[in-house]
Structure formats: C-alpha cells, structure tokens
Amino acid sequence: MWEIYEHRRVSRQLKGAPKEVLKRYEKWKDIVRLSGPAGLRKIKGFHDEALRGEWKGHRSSRLGLQYRVIYKTLKDQVMIQVVNLSPHDYRKK
C-alpha cells in the first residue's frame, strides 16, 4: 500500500479546480494507494508520463484535458509526493 503526501500548495490549488477534476483526482489517489505508479500506467486515460527538463525525476498524470497532477515517487519509502495540481503549467515555481 502506497502513502500519498500532498504539498501544502496542492490544497489551495484544489479549491480552484472544477468538480470533475476533483472527482478524478480522488480516483487517481485511490489507484495510487492500491497499486502505485504501475497501476496508473495501466490506465490509459491518465496518460501517465515521465517529465523532462527542470521537472526531471517527476511524473505527470492527466486529470482532464487541461489539468495535470505532478508527482514524484520516493522509492525508499513507498511514498508518492504530489507536488502540483495545475492547468497544464509545467514551469517550476
């Protein structure tokens, strides 16, 4: 079972997200808790992919046409660290 840690800015970003995105994010968290990143890769709708450039080492999953969740897997702790939930803006802040 995987543990999910959300950065404190994610709670603020969730307040501005549409309801559809919130529902999909909850489903995303359920899948991650049960089967981790491997489970996300099996579901094609999330389009889970590794990021490059300044986001190297992070992964991204689609929560809709516009919204993405950016996360990092910490292998030594079986933990997912959710860094950002944004409308497709990959610039690091």
C-alpha positions as CSV (number, residue, x, y, z in Angstrom):
1,M,0.0,0.0,0.0
2,W,1.4,3.4,-1.0
3,E,1.3,6.5,1.1
4,I,0.4,9.9,-0.5
5,Y,1.9,13.1,0.7
6,E,0.4,16.3,-0.7
7,H,2.4,19.5,-0.7
8,R,0.6,22.3,1.1
9,R,0.1,24.3,-2.1
10,V,-2.0,21.4,-3.5
11,S,-4.9,22.1,-1.1
12,R,-5.1,25.7,-2.4
13,Q,-5.0,24.5,-6.0
14,L,-7.8,22.1,-5.3
15,K,-10.1,24.9,-4.2
16,G,-10.0,26.4,-7.6
17,A,-10.3,23.2,-9.6
18,P,-13.6,22.1,-11.3
19,K,-15.7,19.4,-9.6
20,E,-14.9,16.9,-12.4
21,V,-11.2,17.3,-11.8
22,L,-11.7,16.9,-8.0
23,K,-13.5,13.6,-8.6
24,R,-10.8,12.4,-11.0
25,Y,-8.1,13.3,-8.5
26,E,-9.8,11.3,-5.8
27,K,-10.0,8.3,-8.2
28,W,-6.3,8.9,-9.0
29,K,-5.4,8.8,-5.3
30,D,-7.4,5.5,-4.8
31,I,-5.5,3.9,-7.7
32,V,-2.1,5.1,-6.3
33,R,-2.8,3.9,-2.8
34,L,-3.6,0.4,-4.0
35,S,-1.2,-0.2,-6.9
36,G,1.2,2.7,-7.0
37,P,2.6,4.2,-10.3
38,A,2.4,0.9,-12.1
39,G,-1.4,0.9,-11.7
40,L,-1.5,4.4,-13.2
41,R,0.4,3.3,-16.3
42,K,-2.1,0.5,-16.9
43,I,-5.0,3.0,-17.2
44,K,-4.5,4.8,-20.5
45,G,-6.9,7.7,-19.6
46,F,-4.4,9.2,-17.1
47,H,-1.6,9.3,-19.8
48,D,1.0,8.9,-17.0
49,E,4.4,10.0,-18.2
50,A,7.9,11.0,-17.0
51,L,8.8,14.6,-17.3
52,R,12.0,16.2,-18.7
53,G,13.9,19.4,-18.3
54,E,13.6,21.2,-14.9
55,W,10.9,18.6,-13.9
56,K,13.2,15.6,-14.5
57,G,12.6,12.9,-11.9
58,H,8.8,13.8,-11.6
59,R,5.9,12.2,-13.4
60,S,2.6,13.7,-14.7
61,S,-0.9,12.3,-15.0
62,R,-3.9,13.9,-16.8
63,L,-7.0,14.6,-14.7
64,G,-8.8,16.1,-17.7
65,L,-8.0,17.9,-20.9
66,Q,-6.3,20.8,-19.1
67,Y,-5.5,19.7,-15.5
68,R,-2.4,17.6,-14.6
69,V,-1.1,16.2,-11.3
70,I,2.7,16.3,-11.0
71,Y,4.2,13.8,-8.5
72,K,7.4,12.2,-7.5
73,T,7.9,8.6,-6.3
74,L,10.2,8.1,-3.3
75,K,11.2,4.5,-3.8
76,D,13.0,4.1,-0.5
77,Q,9.7,4.9,1.4
78,V,7.0,3.6,-0.8
79,M,5.6,7.1,-1.0
80,I,4.1,9.4,-3.6
81,Q,4.8,13.1,-3.2
82,V,2.2,15.2,-5.0
83,V,4.0,18.4,-5.9
84,N,1.5,20.3,-8.1
85,L,-2.0,20.2,-9.5
86,S,-2.4,22.8,-12.2
87,P,-4.0,23.6,-15.5
88,H,-1.0,22.3,-17.6
89,D,1.6,24.7,-16.5
90,Y,4.9,22.8,-16.1
91,R,7.0,25.8,-15.1
92,K,8.6,25.2,-11.8
93,K,7.7,27.8,-9.2
